[in-house]
Amino acid sequence: MPGRAWVAVLEQWVAAWSAVAALFCMLSAPLRADVASDQAAAILVFPKILVDATFPPRTVRGPVDTLIRLSNTSAQPVTIKCFYVNANGHCSNSPSTVCTPGLIDSDSPCGPAGFCVPGWIESDFTVNITARQPIAWLASEGAVACEESPPGLPCLPLNASGFPSPNTNGGSRIPPVSEDPFIGELKCVVVDRNDVPLDRNDIKGEAEIIRSAPGTLDVLAYNAVGIPAIAGAGNRDNVLVLGGPEAEYSSCPNVLILDHFFDGAEDPVSGDLVHTDLTLVPCTQDFLNQLPVTTPVQFLVFNEFEQRFSTSRRVTCFDEVRISRIDNTSSPDRSIFSAAVAGTLTGQTRIRGVPNPEDVTQGHALLGLAEEFRSGGGGAAFNLHFHGTRQQSDFIYLP
């Protein structure tokens, strides 16, 4: 009996030390945070930036601009490298004429003799933000030091005296978007003064799409999607690895989830007819070679009775579409996203980029944004929900 008692005590000690060792391993492993729109991160994605000084064909007719805000949440200065992605199309018969493929309720500016050729080009800039400081600018105007900026426009408040003092925005010069009108996205990455990526999860962002007309102001606000860096995992080169076995940053979500009214549904409270616009952008982007990424996208649609519909669509670099146009039916009323077809007012759509296991140079995860518009006027923007992570890496190739 004493021998057996000693063996039992020894087994308890072994079990206890095994638990301690397992806990130590868990604590010493790199901690991974999920992609989120309400937490500071090392990469920010603004899926939709709009500028149009004319009268665009949207729910509210009037000039459109986007107010962009970046915040440094840390007690140290931070340097950010940002990339505007210009997704404007241009007419085949008039290369200087801007058009948007699939633009909602719009007559093509190319006329019957031309068609809209999709486009994709990036332009980059650097921003230095001091400790705990927010900055903001209009996409149509950019931002410079306040002493150089016209009165009344957003500007960088701290001048470059004493640069590189931590109390200056010196070295920052934010250009306006490259065209007017403009549609596209904005990506920002935390770097050092030599543009080397850093694993600092210190930045947050918000955007407000502002539509104005006489007597009318409509503001659609959303949070930038944050992709956290994994502490100690980066090799400080110009290829950022998102998810997968050699991840430097958290994985983009495997599935995007959109809860929505079906197009043409009548809101039972307000009586307004509702339609929804969806914007999708790829997680993988090649800013080095300026090459767009094409992703096959699957849509699984569920109505309130959990009846399932499905369709697919190809997304290249940037896609903005009314949901009842996703399945390319001859009429939106015949779409699976139409309330008349779905048979209920609301539903849920699960959006998934289809991976290609044979291509290891790019993943096919997506990020996005939804906007809801009502017949009574006004609208709202909201972030999509995320589900799951990818086994395959996505990549951002920096210049």
C-alpha positions as CSV (number, residue, x, y, z in Angstrom):
1,M,0.0,0.0,0.0
2,P,2.7,2.6,0.8
3,G,4.3,1.9,-2.6
4,R,1.0,2.4,-4.4
5,A,0.4,5.6,-2.4
6,W,3.8,6.9,-3.5
7,V,3.1,6.1,-7.1
8,A,-0.2,8.0,-6.9
9,V,1.5,11.1,-5.4
10,L,4.1,10.9,-8.1
11,E,1.5,10.7,-10.9
12,Q,-0.3,13.8,-9.4
13,W,3.0,15.7,-9.4
14,V,3.7,14.7,-13.0
15,A,0.2,15.8,-14.0
16,A,0.6,19.1,-12.2
17,W,3.9,19.9,-13.9
18,S,2.5,18.9,-17.3
19,A,-0.3,21.4,-16.8
20,V,2.2,24.1,-15.9
21,A,4.3,23.3,-18.9
22,A,1.3,23.4,-21.2
23,L,0.3,26.8,-19.7
24,F,3.9,28.1,-20.2
25,C,3.8,27.0,-23.9
26,M,0.5,28.7,-24.4
27,L,1.8,31.9,-22.9
28,S,5.0,31.9,-24.9
29,A,3.3,31.2,-28.2
30,P,2.5,34.2,-30.4
31,L,-1.0,35.6,-29.5
32,R,-3.3,36.0,-32.4
33,A,-6.2,38.4,-32.4
34,D,-9.2,38.3,-34.8
35,V,-9.8,40.7,-37.6
36,A,-12.2,43.3,-36.2
37,S,-13.7,46.8,-36.9
38,D,-13.6,48.0,-33.2
39,Q,-10.0,47.2,-32.2
40,A,-6.7,48.8,-32.9
41,A,-4.6,46.9,-35.4
42,A,-1.5,47.1,-37.7
43,I,-3.4,47.2,-41.0
44,L,-6.5,49.1,-41.7
45,V,-8.9,48.6,-44.6
46,F,-11.4,51.2,-45.6
47,P,-13.5,49.2,-48.2
48,K,-15.2,52.2,-49.8
49,I,-14.0,55.8,-50.5
50,L,-16.3,58.0,-52.7
51,V,-15.7,61.4,-54.2
52,D,-17.9,63.2,-56.7
53,A,-18.2,67.0,-56.9
54,T,-21.0,66.7,-59.5
55,F,-24.4,65.1,-59.0
56,P,-23.9,61.3,-58.8
57,P,-26.8,59.0,-59.4
58,R,-27.4,57.9,-55.8
59,T,-30.4,58.0,-53.5
60,V,-29.5,61.6,-52.5
61,R,-28.5,63.6,-55.5
62,G,-25.7,66.0,-54.7
63,P,-21.9,66.2,-54.2
64,V,-20.3,63.3,-52.4
65,D,-17.1,63.3,-50.3
66,T,-15.5,61.0,-47.7
67,L,-14.1,62.2,-44.4
68,I,-11.4,59.8,-43.3
69,R,-10.1,59.6,-39.7
70,L,-7.0,57.9,-38.4
71,S,-6.1,57.6,-34.7
72,N,-2.9,56.6,-33.0
73,T,-4.0,54.7,-29.8
74,S,-0.5,54.3,-28.4
75,A,1.7,56.5,-26.2
76,Q,4.4,56.6,-28.9
77,P,4.4,58.3,-32.4
78,V,3.5,56.1,-35.3
79,T,4.2,56.1,-39.0
80,I,1.6,54.8,-41.4
81,K,1.9,54.0,-45.1
82,C,-1.4,54.3,-46.9
83,F,-2.6,53.2,-50.4
84,Y,-5.5,54.6,-52.3
85,V,-6.9,52.0,-54.7
86,N,-8.6,53.8,-57.7
87,A,-11.2,51.4,-59.0
88,N,-12.6,53.8,-61.6
89,G,-13.4,52.5,-65.0
90,H,-12.9,54.5,-68.2
91,C,-14.8,54.5,-71.4
92,S,-13.4,52.4,-74.2
93,N,-14.2,55.2,-76.7
94,S,-13.1,58.0,-74.4
95,P,-10.2,57.1,-72.0
96,S,-10.5,60.4,-70.1
97,T,-14.2,59.7,-69.2
98,V,-14.7,58.1,-65.9
99,C,-17.3,55.4,-65.5
100,T,-18.1,52.7,-63.0
101,P,-19.0,49.2,-64.1
102,G,-22.4,48.2,-62.7
103,L,-23.0,51.7,-61.3
104,I,-26.4,51.7,-59.7
105,D,-29.3,53.1,-61.7
106,S,-27.0,55.0,-64.0
107,D,-27.0,55.5,-67.7
108,S,-23.5,54.8,-69.0
109,P,-21.5,57.9,-69.9
110,C,-19.8,55.9,-72.7
111,G,-22.9,56.0,-74.9
112,P,-24.1,53.2,-77.2
113,A,-20.8,53.0,-79.0
114,G,-18.6,52.4,-76.0
115,F,-18.4,50.3,-72.8
116,C,-16.9,50.8,-69.4
117,V,-13.4,49.2,-69.0
118,P,-12.6,48.3,-65.3
119,G,-9.6,49.9,-63.8
120,W,-7.2,49.5,-60.9
121,I,-4.3,51.6,-59.8
122,E,-2.8,52.6,-56.5
123,S,-1.2,55.8,-55.2
124,D,0.5,55.9,-51.8
125,F,1.5,58.4,-49.1
126,T,2.9,58.5,-45.6
127,V,1.4,59.9,-42.4
128,N,3.2,60.6,-39.1
129,I,0.8,60.7,-36.1
130,T,1.9,61.7,-32.6
131,A,1.0,59.9,-29.4
132,R,-2.8,59.5,-28.8
133,Q,-3.6,61.8,-31.7
134,P,-6.4,61.6,-34.2
135,I,-6.1,63.2,-37.6
136,A,-8.8,63.6,-40.4
137,W,-9.0,64.8,-44.0
138,L,-11.5,64.9,-46.9
139,A,-10.6,62.5,-49.6
140,S,-11.2,65.2,-52.2
141,E,-8.8,67.6,-50.6
142,G,-6.1,65.6,-48.7
143,A,-4.3,67.3,-45.9
144,V,-1.1,69.3,-45.3
145,A,0.2,71.4,-42.4
146,C,-2.5,73.9,-41.2
147,E,-0.4,76.9,-42.1
148,E,-0.5,75.7,-45.7
149,S,-4.1,74.6,-45.8
150,P,-7.1,76.8,-46.9
151,P,-9.3,77.9,-44.0
152,G,-12.0,75.5,-43.0
153,L,-10.5,72.4,-44.4
154,P,-9.0,69.5,-42.3
155,C,-5.3,69.8,-41.8
156,L,-2.4,68.4,-39.8
157,P,-2.2,70.5,-36.6
158,L,1.4,70.0,-35.6
159,N,4.1,71.6,-37.8
160,A,7.5,70.2,-38.6
161,S,9.6,72.4,-36.3
162,G,12.1,70.2,-34.5
163,F,11.4,67.2,-36.8
164,P,11.7,64.3,-36.0
165,S,10.4,65.3,-32.6
166,P,7.6,63.1,-31.4
167,N,5.4,66.2,-31.2
168,T,5.1,66.8,-34.9
169,N,3.3,65.6,-38.0
170,G,6.3,66.6,-40.1
171,G,6.9,64.5,-43.1
172,S,3.2,63.9,-43.7
173,R,1.5,65.1,-46.9
174,I,-1.8,63.5,-47.8
175,P,-2.8,63.9,-51.4
176,P,-6.4,64.1,-52.7
177,V,-7.7,61.1,-54.6
178,S,-6.4,60.9,-58.1
179,E,-9.6,61.6,-59.9
180,D,-13.0,63.2,-59.5
181,P,-15.3,61.3,-59.5
182,F,-13.5,58.6,-57.6
183,I,-14.5,55.2,-56.2
184,G,-12.2,52.8,-54.5
185,E,-10.7,51.8,-51.2
186,L,-7.9,52.8,-48.8
187,K,-5.4,50.5,-47.0
188,C,-3.0,51.7,-44.3
189,V,0.0,49.8,-42.8
190,V,2.0,50.6,-39.7
191,V,5.7,51.0,-40.7
192,D,8.9,52.6,-39.4
193,R,10.5,55.7,-40.9
194,N,12.1,53.6,-43.6
195,D,8.7,52.0,-44.6
196,V,9.6,48.7,-42.9
197,P,6.4,47.0,-41.6
198,L,6.1,46.9,-37.8
199,D,4.1,44.6,-35.5
200,R,2.4,47.5,-33.7
201,N,-1.4,47.2,-33.3
202,D,-1.8,50.9,-32.6
203,I,-4.2,52.4,-35.3
204,K,-7.9,52.7,-35.7
205,G,-10.0,54.4,-38.4
206,E,-13.4,55.6,-39.4
207,A,-14.9,56.9,-42.6
208,E,-18.0,59.1,-43.3
209,I,-19.5,59.1,-46.8
210,I,-21.2,62.5,-47.0
211,R,-23.9,63.3,-49.5
212,S,-25.1,66.9,-49.6
213,A,-27.8,68.8,-51.6
214,P,-29.8,71.9,-50.9
215,G,-31.8,71.2,-47.7
216,T,-30.4,67.6,-47.4
217,L,-27.4,66.1,-45.7
218,D,-26.9,62.3,-45.6
219,V,-24.0,60.8,-43.7
220,L,-23.1,57.1,-43.9
221,A,-20.4,56.2,-41.3
222,Y,-18.4,53.0,-40.9
223,N,-15.4,51.7,-39.0
224,A,-12.2,50.6,-40.9
225,V,-11.5,46.9,-40.7
226,G,-8.4,46.2,-38.6
227,I,-6.0,43.3,-39.3
228,P,-3.8,42.8,-36.2
229,A,-0.1,41.9,-36.5
230,I,1.2,38.8,-34.6
231,A,3.9,39.9,-32.2
232,G,7.4,38.8,-33.2
233,A,6.2,36.9,-36.3
234,G,7.1,39.4,-39.0
235,N,10.3,39.2,-41.0
236,R,10.2,43.0,-41.9
237,D,10.2,42.5,-45.7
238,N,7.7,43.9,-48.2
239,V,5.4,40.9,-48.3
240,L,2.9,40.9,-45.6
241,V,1.5,37.4,-44.8
242,L,-2.1,37.3,-43.6
243,G,-3.0,34.0,-42.0
244,G,-1.7,30.5,-42.9
245,P,1.2,28.5,-41.5
246,E,3.7,31.4,-41.7
247,A,1.4,34.2,-40.7
248,E,2.7,37.6,-39.8
249,Y,-0.8,39.0,-39.4
250,S,-4.2,37.6,-38.5
251,S,-6.1,35.7,-41.1
252,C,-8.8,37.4,-43.0
253,P,-12.3,35.9,-42.3
254,N,-13.3,32.7,-44.1
255,V,-16.9,33.9,-44.5
256,L,-18.6,37.3,-44.5
257,I,-22.1,37.5,-43.1
258,L,-24.6,40.1,-44.2
259,D,-28.0,40.4,-42.4
260,H,-30.3,42.5,-44.6
261,F,-33.7,43.4,-46.0
262,F,-34.3,41.8,-49.4
263,D,-34.4,44.4,-52.1
264,G,-37.9,45.9,-52.6
265,A,-39.0,44.9,-49.1
266,E,-41.3,47.3,-47.2
267,D,-40.0,48.2,-43.8
268,P,-43.0,47.3,-41.5
269,V,-42.2,50.3,-39.2
270,S,-41.5,53.2,-41.6
271,G,-43.2,51.9,-44.7
272,D,-40.1,52.7,-46.8
273,L,-38.9,50.4,-49.6
274,V,-35.4,49.2,-48.9
275,H,-32.5,48.2,-51.1
276,T,-28.9,47.3,-50.1
277,D,-25.6,48.0,-51.8
278,L,-22.6,45.6,-51.2
279,T,-18.9,46.5,-51.6
280,L,-16.3,43.7,-51.7
281,V,-12.5,44.1,-51.8
282,P,-9.9,41.3,-51.7
283,C,-7.5,40.8,-48.8
284,T,-4.7,39.9,-51.2
285,Q,-3.4,43.0,-53.1
286,D,-0.2,43.5,-55.2
287,F,0.8,47.1,-54.8
288,L,4.3,46.3,-56.0
289,N,3.4,45.2,-59.5
290,Q,0.0,46.9,-59.7
291,L,-1.7,43.7,-60.6
292,P,-5.4,43.2,-59.7
293,V,-6.7,40.0,-58.0
294,T,-9.8,38.1,-59.4
295,T,-11.7,36.0,-56.9
296,P,-14.8,33.7,-57.6
297,V,-17.3,34.5,-54.8
298,Q,-20.1,32.2,-53.6
299,F,-23.3,33.6,-52.1
300,L,-25.5,31.5,-49.9
301,V,-28.8,33.3,-49.2
302,F,-31.3,32.3,-46.5
303,N,-34.8,33.7,-46.0
304,E,-36.7,33.8,-42.7
305,F,-37.9,30.2,-43.3
306,E,-34.3,29.0,-43.7
307,Q,-34.9,28.2,-47.3
308,R,-31.6,28.4,-49.2
309,F,-30.7,30.1,-52.5
310,S,-27.3,30.4,-54.0
311,T,-25.4,32.2,-56.7
312,S,-21.8,33.3,-57.6
313,R,-20.0,36.2,-59.0
314,R,-16.4,37.1,-59.9
315,V,-14.8,40.1,-58.1
316,T,-11.7,41.8,-59.5
317,C,-9.9,44.3,-57.2
318,F,-13.1,46.1,-56.1
319,D,-16.8,45.5,-56.6
320,E,-19.8,47.7,-55.7
321,V,-23.2,46.3,-56.6
322,R,-26.8,46.4,-55.5
323,I,-27.6,43.0,-54.1
324,S,-30.4,42.3,-56.5
325,R,-27.9,42.7,-59.4
326,I,-25.4,40.1,-58.0
327,D,-27.0,37.2,-59.9
328,N,-27.1,39.2,-63.1
329,T,-30.8,38.5,-63.8
330,S,-32.6,40.3,-66.6
331,S,-34.6,42.2,-63.9
332,P,-33.8,42.9,-60.2
333,D,-37.4,41.8,-59.4
334,R,-36.4,38.2,-60.5
335,S,-33.2,38.1,-58.4
336,I,-32.9,35.7,-55.4
337,F,-32.2,38.9,-53.4
338,S,-35.6,40.3,-54.3
339,A,-38.3,40.2,-51.6
340,A,-40.8,39.0,-54.2
341,V,-38.6,35.9,-54.9
342,A,-37.3,35.3,-51.4
343,G,-40.8,35.4,-49.9
344,T,-39.8,37.2,-46.7
345,L,-38.8,40.7,-45.8
346,T,-35.3,39.9,-44.4
347,G,-32.6,37.3,-44.8
348,Q,-29.0,36.5,-44.3
349,T,-26.3,36.1,-46.9
350,R,-23.0,34.2,-46.4
351,I,-20.2,35.4,-48.7
352,R,-17.1,33.3,-49.4
353,G,-14.2,33.8,-51.8
354,V,-13.4,30.5,-53.3
355,P,-9.7,29.6,-52.6
356,N,-7.4,28.1,-55.2
357,P,-5.2,25.5,-53.5
358,E,-2.8,25.4,-56.5
359,D,-2.0,29.1,-56.3
360,V,0.2,29.9,-53.3
361,T,0.9,33.5,-54.3
362,Q,-2.5,34.9,-53.4
363,G,-5.4,34.0,-51.1
364,H,-9.0,34.7,-52.0
365,A,-10.5,36.0,-48.7
366,L,-12.6,39.2,-48.9
367,L,-13.6,42.2,-46.8
368,G,-16.5,44.4,-47.4
369,L,-19.1,46.9,-46.5
370,A,-22.9,47.2,-46.8
371,E,-25.1,50.3,-47.3
372,E,-28.8,50.4,-46.9
373,F,-31.0,53.0,-48.7
374,R,-34.6,53.8,-48.2
375,S,-37.3,55.3,-50.5
376,G,-38.1,57.9,-47.9
377,G,-34.5,59.3,-48.2
378,G,-31.3,58.7,-46.3
379,G,-29.3,55.6,-45.7
380,A,-26.8,53.8,-43.4
381,A,-23.5,52.0,-43.8
382,F,-22.5,49.0,-41.7
383,N,-19.7,46.6,-41.3
384,L,-20.2,42.9,-42.2
385,H,-19.9,40.1,-39.6
386,F,-16.9,37.7,-39.8
387,H,-16.8,34.0,-39.4
388,G,-13.9,31.6,-39.3
389,T,-10.3,31.9,-40.6
390,R,-8.4,30.7,-43.7
391,Q,-5.8,28.0,-43.8
392,Q,-4.5,29.6,-47.0
393,S,-2.5,32.8,-46.6
394,D,-3.4,36.2,-48.2
395,F,-0.6,38.5,-49.1
396,I,-0.1,42.3,-49.4
397,Y,2.8,43.1,-51.6
398,L,4.2,46.5,-50.8
399,P,6.3,48.6,-53.3
